[in-house]
Amino acid sequence: ESAAEEPRVLCIIQDTTNSKTVNERVTLNLPASTPLKRLFEDVASKVGYVNGTFDLMWGNGDNVIDTTPIDQNSDKTLLDAGFEPGKKNFLHLTDKDGEQPHLVPEESSATDDSAQERFIGPLPREGSVGCSNDYVSQSYSYSSVLSKSETGYVGLVNQAMTCYLNSLLQTLFMTPEFRNALYKWEFEESEEDPVTSIPYQLQRLFVLLQTSKKRAI
Protein backbone atom coordinates (compact mmCIF):
# COMPACT_ATOMS: atom_id res chain seq x y z
CA GLU A 1 0.00 0.00 0.00
CA SER A 2 2.74 2.43 0.91
CA ALA A 3 4.49 1.71 -2.40
CA ALA A 4 1.31 2.37 -4.32
CA GLU A 5 0.76 5.66 -2.49
CA GLU A 6 4.36 6.84 -2.85
CA PRO A 7 4.78 9.86 -5.14
CA ARG A 8 6.61 9.19 -8.38
CA VAL A 9 9.16 11.27 -10.22
CA LEU A 10 9.03 11.64 -14.00
CA CYS A 11 12.55 11.99 -15.43
CA ILE A 12 13.01 12.98 -19.07
CA ILE A 13 16.60 12.42 -20.21
CA GLN A 14 18.09 13.88 -23.39
CA ASP A 15 21.25 12.25 -24.72
CA THR A 16 23.40 15.15 -25.99
CA THR A 17 26.51 13.06 -26.65
CA ASN A 18 25.56 12.08 -30.19
CA SER A 19 24.06 14.15 -32.99
CA LYS A 20 21.82 11.22 -33.93
CA THR A 21 20.34 10.82 -30.45
CA VAL A 22 20.06 14.47 -29.41
CA ASN A 23 16.41 14.64 -30.49
CA GLU A 24 15.47 11.47 -28.63
CA ARG A 25 14.04 11.48 -25.10
CA VAL A 26 14.29 8.63 -22.60
CA THR A 27 11.57 8.64 -19.97
CA LEU A 28 11.74 7.06 -16.51
CA ASN A 29 8.92 7.13 -13.96
CA LEU A 30 10.52 6.28 -10.62
CA PRO A 31 9.44 6.20 -6.97
CA ALA A 32 10.52 9.38 -5.16
CA SER A 33 12.55 7.24 -2.71
CA THR A 34 14.82 5.94 -5.51
CA PRO A 35 18.51 6.64 -4.70
CA LEU A 36 20.48 8.74 -7.19
CA LYS A 37 22.86 5.86 -7.90
CA ARG A 38 19.87 3.70 -8.88
CA LEU A 39 18.75 6.46 -11.26
CA PHE A 40 22.12 6.22 -13.04
CA GLU A 41 21.81 2.42 -13.22
CA ASP A 42 18.34 2.68 -14.74
CA VAL A 43 19.43 5.30 -17.28
CA ALA A 44 22.46 3.19 -18.26
CA SER A 45 20.26 0.15 -18.76
CA LYS A 46 17.70 2.12 -20.76
CA VAL A 47 20.14 3.72 -23.22
CA GLY A 48 22.71 0.90 -23.40
CA TYR A 49 25.69 2.76 -21.92
CA VAL A 50 28.17 1.43 -19.35
CA ASN A 51 27.25 2.97 -16.00
CA GLY A 52 29.86 5.44 -14.78
CA THR A 53 30.89 6.58 -18.27
CA PHE A 54 28.42 9.48 -18.53
CA ASP A 55 27.17 12.42 -16.47
CA LEU A 56 23.65 13.67 -15.83
CA MET A 57 22.96 17.39 -15.47
CA TRP A 58 19.85 19.40 -14.75
CA GLY A 59 18.17 20.72 -17.88
CA ASN A 60 15.16 22.70 -18.96
CA GLY A 61 13.94 21.37 -22.28
CA ASP A 62 16.89 21.75 -24.65
CA ASN A 63 19.08 23.82 -22.32
CA VAL A 64 21.39 22.82 -19.46
CA ILE A 65 20.54 24.97 -16.43
CA ASP A 66 23.21 23.62 -14.06
CA THR A 67 26.61 22.46 -15.31
CA THR A 68 27.39 20.67 -12.04
CA PRO A 69 26.93 16.92 -12.64
CA ILE A 70 24.50 15.06 -10.40
CA ASP A 71 26.36 12.82 -7.92
CA GLN A 72 26.07 9.33 -9.37
CA ASN A 73 27.33 7.57 -6.23
CA SER A 74 24.95 9.26 -3.81
CA ASP A 75 22.45 7.35 -1.67
CA LYS A 76 20.36 10.50 -1.48
CA THR A 77 16.81 9.97 -2.74
CA LEU A 78 15.41 11.71 -5.80
CA LEU A 79 13.14 13.71 -3.50
CA ASP A 80 16.04 14.86 -1.31
CA ALA A 81 18.11 15.71 -4.40
CA GLY A 82 15.54 18.24 -5.61
CA PHE A 83 13.50 16.18 -8.06
CA GLU A 84 9.83 17.22 -8.07
CA PRO A 85 7.08 14.59 -8.02
CA GLY A 86 4.23 15.17 -10.43
CA LYS A 87 6.34 17.37 -12.71
CA LYS A 88 8.66 16.80 -15.64
CA ASN A 89 12.27 16.71 -14.44
CA PHE A 90 14.55 17.35 -17.43
CA LEU A 91 18.06 15.89 -17.41
CA HIS A 92 20.86 16.04 -19.96
CA LEU A 93 23.08 13.00 -20.47
CA THR A 94 26.56 14.32 -21.28
CA ASP A 95 30.15 13.17 -21.83
CA LYS A 96 32.12 12.34 -18.70
CA ASP A 97 35.57 13.95 -18.38
CA GLY A 98 35.54 14.81 -22.07
CA GLU A 99 35.00 11.20 -23.19
CA GLN A 100 31.92 9.83 -24.87
CA PRO A 101 29.89 7.21 -22.96
CA HIS A 102 30.94 3.61 -23.54
CA LEU A 103 28.40 1.35 -25.19
CA VAL A 104 27.59 -1.92 -23.45
CA PRO A 105 29.53 -4.63 -25.40
CA GLU A 106 27.30 -6.37 -27.93
CA GLU A 107 28.37 -9.82 -26.74
CA SER A 108 26.56 -9.39 -23.43
CA SER A 109 23.21 -8.86 -25.13
CA ALA A 110 23.83 -10.80 -28.33
CA THR A 111 21.90 -13.87 -27.17
CA ASP A 112 18.81 -11.84 -26.31
CA ASP A 113 18.87 -9.77 -29.47
CA SER A 114 19.47 -12.60 -31.88
CA ALA A 115 16.74 -14.66 -30.28
CA GLN A 116 14.25 -11.80 -30.37
CA GLU A 117 15.12 -10.43 -33.78
CA ARG A 118 15.46 -13.68 -35.67
CA PHE A 119 12.87 -14.07 -38.39
CA ILE A 120 9.90 -15.84 -36.82
CA GLY A 121 7.21 -15.29 -39.44
CA PRO A 122 6.83 -17.12 -42.74
CA LEU A 123 10.26 -18.64 -43.32
CA PRO A 124 11.90 -19.12 -46.71
CA ARG A 125 11.99 -22.69 -47.96
CA GLU A 126 14.65 -24.89 -46.39
CA GLY A 127 18.09 -24.30 -47.89
CA SER A 128 17.25 -20.85 -49.24
CA VAL A 129 19.34 -17.74 -48.59
CA GLY A 130 19.67 -16.87 -44.88
CA CYS A 131 16.94 -17.06 -42.30
CA SER A 132 18.60 -15.95 -39.06
CA ASN A 133 21.33 -13.33 -38.92
CA ASP A 134 20.11 -12.12 -42.30
CA TYR A 135 17.25 -10.50 -40.42
CA VAL A 136 19.33 -8.66 -37.83
CA SER A 137 20.43 -5.21 -38.93
CA GLN A 138 24.10 -4.66 -38.09
CA SER A 139 24.49 -1.46 -40.08
CA TYR A 140 22.21 0.84 -38.11
CA SER A 141 24.23 2.36 -35.30
CA TYR A 142 22.07 4.34 -32.94
CA SER A 143 18.88 2.32 -32.83
CA SER A 144 20.67 -0.37 -30.83
CA VAL A 145 21.21 2.17 -28.07
CA LEU A 146 17.55 3.11 -27.84
CA SER A 147 15.18 0.46 -26.63
CA LYS A 148 11.64 0.01 -27.86
CA SER A 149 9.34 2.87 -26.97
CA GLU A 150 6.96 2.43 -24.02
CA THR A 151 4.15 2.23 -26.60
CA GLY A 152 5.44 -1.16 -27.71
CA TYR A 153 5.66 -0.07 -31.34
CA VAL A 154 8.77 0.07 -33.53
CA GLY A 155 9.55 2.99 -35.83
CA LEU A 156 11.17 3.20 -39.25
CA VAL A 157 14.33 5.21 -39.84
CA ASN A 158 13.91 8.10 -42.25
CA GLN A 159 16.49 7.43 -44.96
CA ALA A 160 16.44 11.00 -46.31
CA MET A 161 12.95 12.23 -47.17
CA THR A 162 11.26 8.84 -46.92
CA CYS A 163 8.65 9.94 -44.37
CA TYR A 164 5.84 9.52 -46.94
CA LEU A 165 6.94 5.93 -47.61
CA ASN A 166 7.43 5.17 -43.90
CA SER A 167 3.87 6.36 -43.23
CA LEU A 168 2.52 4.08 -45.96
CA LEU A 169 4.50 1.08 -44.69
CA GLN A 170 3.31 1.60 -41.11
CA THR A 171 -0.28 1.95 -42.33
CA LEU A 172 -0.04 -1.33 -44.27
CA PHE A 173 1.59 -3.04 -41.26
CA MET A 174 -1.25 -1.87 -38.99
CA THR A 175 -3.86 -3.33 -41.38
CA PRO A 176 -4.27 -6.94 -40.10
CA GLU A 177 -5.90 -8.23 -43.28
CA PHE A 178 -2.99 -7.02 -45.41
CA ARG A 179 -0.31 -8.13 -42.94
CA ASN A 180 -1.74 -11.62 -42.52
CA ALA A 181 -2.17 -12.10 -46.27
CA LEU A 182 1.47 -11.13 -46.75
CA TYR A 183 2.58 -13.58 -44.04
CA LYS A 184 0.76 -16.41 -45.85
CA TRP A 185 2.56 -15.71 -49.13
CA GLU A 186 5.45 -18.10 -49.83
CA PHE A 187 8.66 -17.03 -51.51
CA GLU A 188 9.86 -19.22 -54.38
CA GLU A 189 13.61 -18.77 -54.54
CA SER A 190 13.91 -20.56 -57.86
CA GLU A 191 11.66 -17.97 -59.50
CA GLU A 192 12.91 -14.71 -58.02
CA ASP A 193 15.94 -13.04 -56.45
CA PRO A 194 15.24 -12.42 -52.72
CA VAL A 195 17.08 -9.10 -52.87
CA THR A 196 14.73 -7.65 -55.49
CA SER A 197 11.53 -9.39 -54.34
CA ILE A 198 9.30 -6.67 -52.87
CA PRO A 199 6.84 -8.99 -51.03
CA TYR A 200 9.72 -11.03 -49.61
CA GLN A 201 11.51 -7.93 -48.32
CA LEU A 202 8.19 -6.58 -47.01
CA GLN A 203 7.67 -9.81 -45.06
CA ARG A 204 11.05 -9.35 -43.42
CA LEU A 205 10.32 -5.72 -42.61
CA PHE A 206 6.91 -6.50 -41.07
CA VAL A 207 8.36 -9.23 -38.86
CA LEU A 208 11.01 -6.82 -37.54
CA LEU A 209 8.30 -4.20 -36.91
CA GLN A 210 6.45 -6.87 -34.93
CA THR A 211 9.32 -8.45 -32.99
CA SER A 212 12.27 -6.06 -32.77
CA LYS A 213 13.26 -4.64 -29.38
CA LYS A 214 14.78 -1.60 -31.03
CA ARG A 215 13.14 1.80 -31.13
CA ALA A 216 13.46 2.00 -34.91
CA ILE A 217 14.66 -0.28 -37.70
Secondary structure, DSSP 8 states (H G I E B T S, - for coil): -HHHHS-EEEEEEEE-SSTTTTT-EEEEEEETT-BHHHHHHHHHHHHTB-TTSEEEEEEETTEES--S---TT---BTTTTT--TTSEEEEEEEEBTTB---B--HHHHHHHHHHHHS--SS---TTSS-SSGGGS--S--STTTSB--TTS--B----SS-HHHHHHHHHHHT-HHHHHHHHH----TTTS-TTT-HHHHHHHHHHHHHH--BSB-
